[in-house]
Amino acid sequence: MKTRSPFLIALAFLASASITIPPDLLAQAGQKAGEVSRAIPDVAIARGTQQLPAPVKALVDWGDAVHTGAGGRARVSLDDGSVLNVGSSSSLTVTQHNAAAQQTQIELEYGRMRSQVVKQSKPNAKFEIHTPIGVAGVVGTDFFLGYMNNVFQIIVYEGHVKFCNLDGLCVDVLAGQMATIRNGHQPPDQATSATPSELTDAANATSVGSTFAVPPIHHISPWWIVGTVVVIAVPAIVIPVVTHGRPPVVPVTPPGNNCVTNPSVC
């Protein structure tokens, strides 16, 4: 009985792989997206079947998943200058990050993150963060996202974000506002003003150092003006004490807390 040459077997395997795996994905394997610029231990990078440590300066490639444990947090600095702060008990994957073409897609599987995204200036620029029930499309801004217990929430500190469900129904969320998607096929809630405590809680939940903070009031105040009435929230934003002053956005949350920014209360 004839035996096939190992060379022919390997050639046949490579030929079949080239059919099933898109060429662009093959070219992207190992392509650098950024690096870990700060970390609180209990952080790991999943690269294919490998589980790698994630110390400062660890590279983050296309397709890498960044996981944080209950006590871990990480800051990922992308090559275009954008920064992702990953809260504890969170997982995100950098599906794509082409700094030159301004094409970025992040998958937030669960948990909390805060992002400072550089201005997207190219006509077809895209910076999107996906969850199983919705998408946040970013032009250039500072914002918080949380996805837990099938609830997707956004709080915008600066700029604006288009916040969409799986059916493409969207709301524009402006600086100082928040919105929630509770099901991938239900319309997003209309954006409402975030309270000072909600702004502070979200910032604290993803803090890894001094780069992120609640922005100065002059960054937020233009969007707190409705007609000629100014919502009296300006002085409260600079108070460093976390307070809780209104019913929660997520119905299952006890009064004064939020499942996404503070899941321990749920």
C-alpha positions as CSV (number, residue, x, y, z in Angstrom):
1,M,0.0,0.0,0.0
2,K,1.3,3.4,-1.0
3,T,1.9,6.0,1.7
4,R,1.5,9.7,1.0
5,S,4.4,12.0,1.2
6,P,4.5,14.1,4.4
7,F,5.2,17.1,2.1
8,L,2.1,16.5,0.0
9,I,0.0,16.1,3.2
10,A,1.3,19.4,4.5
11,L,0.7,21.1,1.1
12,A,-2.8,19.9,1.1
13,F,-3.5,21.2,4.6
14,L,-2.1,24.6,3.8
15,A,-4.2,24.8,0.6
16,S,-7.4,23.9,2.6
17,A,-6.5,26.5,5.3
18,S,-6.1,29.2,2.7
19,I,-9.7,28.5,1.6
20,T,-11.3,28.5,5.0
21,I,-9.3,31.4,6.6
22,P,-9.8,34.8,5.1
23,P,-6.4,36.2,3.8
24,D,-6.9,39.5,5.8
25,L,-7.2,37.5,9.0
26,L,-4.0,35.6,8.2
27,A,-2.2,38.9,7.6
28,Q,-3.5,40.3,10.9
29,A,-2.2,37.5,13.1
30,G,0.3,39.0,15.6
31,Q,-0.4,42.6,14.5
32,K,0.2,45.0,17.3
33,A,-2.7,47.1,18.6
34,G,-1.1,48.6,21.7
35,E,0.4,47.8,25.1
36,V,-0.5,47.6,28.8
37,S,0.6,50.9,30.2
38,R,-0.5,50.3,33.8
39,A,-1.9,47.3,35.7
40,I,-3.0,46.3,39.1
41,P,-2.2,42.6,39.5
42,D,-4.7,39.9,38.5
43,V,-4.6,40.8,34.8
44,A,-3.9,38.3,31.9
45,I,-3.9,38.3,28.2
46,A,-5.5,35.5,26.3
47,R,-3.8,35.0,22.9
48,G,-5.2,32.0,21.1
49,T,-4.8,29.1,23.5
50,Q,-2.1,30.9,25.6
51,Q,-2.8,32.6,28.9
52,L,0.0,35.3,29.2
53,P,0.8,37.6,32.1
54,A,0.1,41.2,31.5
55,P,2.8,43.4,33.2
56,V,3.4,47.0,32.2
57,K,4.7,47.1,28.6
58,A,3.1,43.8,27.6
59,L,2.1,44.0,24.0
60,V,-1.6,43.7,23.1
61,D,-2.2,42.3,19.6
62,W,-5.2,42.1,17.3
63,G,-7.4,39.3,18.6
64,D,-6.0,39.5,22.2
65,A,-8.4,39.3,25.1
66,V,-7.6,41.3,28.2
67,H,-9.0,39.7,31.4
68,T,-9.1,41.2,34.8
69,G,-9.9,39.3,38.0
70,A,-11.8,40.6,41.0
71,G,-8.8,42.6,42.2
72,G,-7.3,43.5,38.9
73,R,-7.5,46.5,36.6
74,A,-5.6,47.4,33.5
75,R,-4.9,50.4,31.2
76,V,-4.3,49.6,27.5
77,S,-2.7,52.3,25.4
78,L,-3.6,51.8,21.8
79,D,-1.3,52.8,19.0
80,D,-3.5,55.7,17.8
81,G,-3.2,57.4,21.2
82,S,-6.6,56.2,22.6
83,V,-6.6,54.7,26.1
84,L,-8.8,52.0,27.6
85,N,-9.2,51.6,31.3
86,V,-10.5,48.2,32.2
87,G,-12.2,47.7,35.5
88,S,-12.1,44.6,37.7
89,S,-13.9,41.4,36.8
90,S,-14.0,42.4,33.1
91,S,-13.0,41.0,29.7
92,L,-12.5,42.7,26.4
93,T,-11.0,41.7,23.1
94,V,-9.2,44.0,20.6
95,T,-10.7,42.6,17.5
96,Q,-9.2,45.3,15.2
97,H,-7.1,48.4,15.6
98,N,-5.7,50.0,12.5
99,A,-4.3,53.3,13.7
100,A,-3.4,54.6,10.2
101,A,-6.9,53.8,8.7
102,Q,-8.7,54.7,12.0
103,Q,-10.5,51.4,12.0
104,T,-11.0,50.0,15.5
105,Q,-13.4,47.4,17.0
106,I,-13.4,46.3,20.6
107,E,-15.6,43.5,22.0
108,L,-16.6,44.0,25.7
109,E,-17.7,40.5,26.7
110,Y,-18.5,41.6,30.3
111,G,-17.5,44.1,32.9
112,R,-16.6,47.8,32.9
113,M,-14.3,50.1,30.9
114,R,-13.7,53.7,30.5
115,S,-12.2,55.1,27.2
116,Q,-10.5,58.2,26.0
117,V,-10.7,58.0,22.2
118,V,-8.7,60.3,20.0
119,K,-10.6,62.3,17.4
120,Q,-11.6,60.2,14.4
121,S,-11.0,62.5,11.4
122,K,-11.0,60.3,8.4
123,P,-14.2,60.1,6.4
124,N,-14.7,56.4,6.9
125,A,-13.2,56.3,10.4
126,K,-14.7,53.8,12.8
127,F,-14.2,53.2,16.5
128,E,-16.8,50.8,17.9
129,I,-17.2,48.9,21.1
130,H,-19.5,45.9,20.8
131,T,-21.4,43.9,23.5
132,P,-23.8,41.0,22.9
133,I,-26.7,43.4,23.0
134,G,-25.5,46.7,21.5
135,V,-22.8,48.9,20.0
136,A,-21.2,52.2,21.0
137,G,-19.9,54.1,18.0
138,V,-17.4,56.8,18.9
139,V,-16.2,59.9,17.1
140,G,-13.7,61.0,19.8
141,T,-14.6,61.3,23.4
142,D,-14.3,60.2,27.1
143,F,-16.9,57.8,28.2
144,F,-17.7,54.8,30.5
145,L,-19.3,51.5,29.4
146,G,-20.6,48.7,31.5
147,Y,-22.1,45.4,30.4
148,M,-23.4,43.1,33.2
149,N,-26.4,40.9,33.8
150,N,-27.6,41.7,30.2
151,V,-27.6,45.4,30.9
152,F,-25.5,47.7,28.7
153,Q,-24.9,51.2,30.0
154,I,-23.0,54.3,28.9
155,I,-22.0,57.5,30.7
156,V,-20.3,60.2,28.6
157,Y,-17.9,62.6,30.1
158,E,-16.9,64.5,27.0
159,G,-17.9,64.5,23.3
160,H,-20.7,62.3,22.2
161,V,-21.4,58.6,21.4
162,K,-24.0,56.9,19.2
163,F,-25.5,54.2,21.3
164,C,-27.3,51.4,19.4
165,N,-29.0,48.1,19.9
166,L,-28.6,45.1,17.7
167,D,-31.4,46.3,15.3
168,G,-29.6,49.6,14.6
169,L,-31.9,51.7,16.8
170,C,-29.7,54.5,18.3
171,V,-29.7,57.4,20.6
172,D,-27.0,60.1,20.8
173,V,-25.5,60.4,24.2
174,L,-23.8,63.8,25.0
175,A,-21.4,64.9,27.6
176,G,-22.9,64.6,31.1
177,Q,-25.6,62.1,30.0
178,M,-26.2,58.4,30.3
179,A,-28.3,55.8,28.6
180,T,-29.1,52.1,28.9
181,I,-29.9,49.1,26.7
182,R,-31.6,46.3,28.5
183,N,-32.2,43.9,25.6
184,G,-30.5,43.7,22.2
185,H,-33.9,44.2,20.4
186,Q,-35.5,46.8,22.6
187,P,-34.8,50.5,21.8
188,P,-32.2,52.2,23.9
189,D,-33.5,54.4,26.7
190,Q,-33.5,58.1,25.9
191,A,-30.4,59.8,27.2
192,T,-30.8,61.5,30.6
193,S,-28.5,63.6,32.7
194,A,-26.1,61.6,34.9
195,T,-26.0,62.6,38.6
196,P,-22.7,63.7,40.1
197,S,-22.6,60.4,42.1
198,E,-23.1,58.3,38.9
199,L,-20.3,60.2,37.2
200,T,-18.0,59.7,40.2
201,D,-18.9,56.0,40.7
202,A,-18.2,55.2,37.1
203,A,-14.9,56.9,37.2
204,N,-13.9,55.1,40.4
205,A,-15.0,51.7,39.1
206,T,-12.4,51.9,36.3
207,S,-9.6,54.0,37.9
208,V,-6.1,52.6,37.4
209,G,-4.2,55.8,38.2
210,S,-4.3,59.5,37.6
211,T,-4.9,59.7,33.8
212,F,-8.7,59.4,34.2
213,A,-10.8,61.6,36.5
214,V,-14.2,63.3,36.4
215,P,-13.5,66.1,33.9
216,P,-13.5,69.7,35.0
217,I,-16.9,71.3,34.9
218,H,-16.2,73.4,31.8
219,H,-16.0,70.2,29.8
220,I,-19.5,69.1,30.9
221,S,-21.5,72.2,31.5
222,P,-22.6,73.1,27.9
223,W,-24.8,70.0,27.8
224,W,-26.5,70.7,31.1
225,I,-28.2,73.7,29.7
226,V,-31.7,73.1,28.5
227,G,-33.3,76.2,27.0
228,T,-32.4,78.9,29.5
229,V,-32.5,76.7,32.6
230,V,-29.2,75.4,34.0
231,V,-29.5,72.2,35.9
232,I,-28.0,72.8,39.3
233,A,-25.3,70.1,39.1
234,V,-22.3,72.2,38.4
235,P,-20.9,72.6,42.0
236,A,-21.7,69.0,43.0
237,I,-19.4,67.5,40.4
238,V,-16.2,68.7,42.1
239,I,-17.2,67.2,45.4
240,P,-14.9,64.1,45.9
241,V,-17.3,62.2,48.2
242,V,-19.5,59.6,46.5
243,T,-23.2,60.3,47.2
244,H,-26.3,58.6,45.8
245,G,-29.2,60.9,45.2
246,R,-31.7,59.4,42.7
247,P,-33.4,56.1,41.9
248,P,-31.2,53.7,39.9
249,V,-31.3,53.3,36.2
250,V,-31.4,49.5,36.4
251,P,-34.7,48.4,38.0
252,V,-33.1,45.5,39.9
253,T,-30.6,47.7,41.7
254,P,-31.3,48.7,45.3
255,P,-31.8,52.5,45.8
256,G,-28.7,54.6,45.6
257,N,-26.5,52.1,43.6
258,N,-26.1,50.9,40.1
259,C,-25.6,47.3,39.0
260,V,-23.2,48.2,36.2
261,T,-20.9,50.6,38.1
262,N,-21.2,48.8,41.5
263,P,-22.2,45.1,40.8
264,S,-21.6,44.0,44.4
265,V,-24.9,45.4,45.4
266,C,-26.9,43.3,43.0
